[in-house]
């Protein structure tokens, strides 16, 4: 179910918000179904507990909030935040929780019908928890073989754009985007099990993306355009 609100108390300000809750249930899980793909079923090699997050029972809560400020006829400011938390409380293994929060801001400047400029930024903070058990060909029943991964990701994104129309037939469009992700994986396993004292690492999801786009269009006729 979902609740939402939208208000515009005056011509210079709008506010929108929503909250959503979901609950997914499943039927019985049969770990022996893996044998259905063989003429003669082999011994069970998978863990007997469901570990696939896309099939597991799940509840989630999400929210969105966005405000727009029309400072002048030319300047528009937008501020927003979103979040979603997924919980798999009935799962012993696999994804246990996934929590994502994002904050963004954008400012645009449109001095006339032929010119537009914008600048935006966003920060996304994600944290997820996964559980598993180290096993061989025969599934382990030893809790000492359990291990957990607490993953943290932080992604910053910046971008800008400029559109210019001139001489009634030319359109110049320039955009740039920079995104940088940095993550940390905290691993845990009980001493004496397999693996013995799992070791985490810092360079989890260490990604940098830089994009530039330039486009120049020429209006040949009302129905034909060409560009590079």
N, C-alpha and C positions, 0 to 999 in steps of 0.2 A: 504494500500500500504506500501511497505517496501523498504528502501535503505540500502545497506551494502557495506563495503569496507574491503579489506584484503591486507596487504602489508608485505613484508619481505625484507627490504632494505639491509640486510646482513645476514650471516649465524648465527649470535648470537642474532637476535632480530626479533620478529614478532608482528604485531599489527592488531587487528580485531575490527570492530565497525559496529553497525547497529542501525537504527531508524525505528520505525513502527508506523503507524497511522491507527486507525480503527473507523468506524462510523456505528452504528447499529440503524436502524429505525424500528418502529412498526406500526401496524394498530390501529384502534380505540379500546379502552379498555371498556368492558361492565361489570360494577360491578354487574349487575343483573344476570350474568351467574351462580352465586352460586345457584340460584333457580332451575337450570336445573337438579340437582341431586335429586329433590323432586317431588313426584307425584303432590302435591299441594304446589306451591312456597310459602315460608314464607317471612316475611318482611326482607328487606336488613339490614344486621348486619355489613358488612364490610365497611370500609371507601370508599367513591366513587372514590378516586384517587388511581392510581396504586402505590403499595409500594413494589413490588417484583423485586429485582434488576436483577434477571436472565431473566426477561421478558421486562424490561423497556428499553427505548431508551438510548443509551450510546455512548460516544466517549472516545477513549483512545489514549495515546501516551506512547510508551515504547522505551527504548534504552539499548544497551549493549556495553561495551568496555572492551577488554581484551588484555593484553600485556604479552608476554613471553620473558624471557631473558635466553639465553643459555650461562651462564657464562663460563662453561667448559664442557668437555665431560661428567662429572659426576654430575654437579650441574645445576638444572633448576629452575628458579624463575618465578612464574606466579602472575600477579596482575590484578584484574578485578573489574568492577562496573556495576550494572544493576539497572534499575528503570522502574516503570510503574505507570501512573496516569489515573484512570478511573473517568469520570465525568458523572453524571446523571442530567443534567441541566433542563430537562423537567419533573423531578419527584418532586412532592411536599413532598411526604413521602417516607420512606424507606431509602436506601443507597443513599446519595447525592454525595459522593466522596470517593475514596480509593487510597491512595498514598503510594507506597512501594519503598524504596531505599535500596540497599545492596552493601557492599564493602567486597572484599575477597582477600586473599593472600595465596599462597602455595609455599613451597620450597621442592624440592625432591633431594635426593642424591642417585646415582646409581654407586657405585664404580666398579661394575662388573656384569656379567650376573647372578650371584647367590645371589645378595644382593640388596635390595632396601629399602629406608627410606623416609618418607614424613611427613610434618607438615603443617597444614593449620589453618586458622582462618577466621571468617566471622562476620560481624555486619549487621543486618537488622533493618531498621527503618521504621515503618508503622504508618500511621495516616489515620483515616476514620471518616466520619461525617454521622450521621443518624438522620432523623427527623421522628416524629410520633405524634399522637394525642390520648390522653387518652379518651376512649369511653366505654360505656356500651353496652347493647343490642341494643340501638338505636344510630347510629353514631352521634357523636358530630359535630356541626357546629360552635362551639365557638373557635376562635383562641387562647383564653386564656388557652385552654386545650392542646395546643401544647407543646412538649418538644423535646430537641435535645441532642444527645450524641456525644461528641467529644472524640474519643478513640485514645490513643497513646500506641504503643507497641515498645519495644526495645529488640532484641534478639541477644545474642552473642553466637557463636559456635566455639569450638576449637577441633581439632582432630589430631591424629598422627597414623602412621602405620609403620610396619617393616616386611619385607618378607625375609626369608633366605632359600636357598637351599643348602643341604650338602649331601655328600656321594652319589650323583647322584639319590638317591631314596627318600630322605626325604625333605619335604617342611614345614617350620614353618611360620605361618602368624598371626601377632598380630596387633590389631587395638584398639583404644580408642577414645571416642567421649564425649564431655561435652557441653551441651546446656542450656542456662539460659535465660528465658524470663521475662520481667518486664513491666507492663503496668499501665496506669492511665486512668480513665474514668471521664471526665468532663461533668457533666449534667447541663442542663439549662431548666427552665420553667418559664413563666411570673408569677409574683406575683398575687395572687388572683384567679388563675385558678386551674385546677386539673391535676397533682399534684401541690401544692403550694410550690414554691422554691425547686426544685429537688436538691438533695445533691449528689455530686460525691464521688468517692472512689479511693484509690491508689492501692489496691491489685487486679487489673484487669489483668488477664492472668499472674499470678505469678507461673511460671513453671520451674522446673529444671530436666533435663534428663541426666543421666550418663550411658554410655554403654561401655562394654569391650568385646572383642571377641578374643579368642585364638583358633587356629586350627593347627593340626599337621597331615600331609598327608604322606602316604607311597606308593610308586609306586611298586606294586607287579609285574607287567609286562607292556609292552607298551600299553596294552588295559585295564588294571585293576588297580584301586587305591582304597585305603581304608584310613580312617581318623577318628579323634576324635576331 
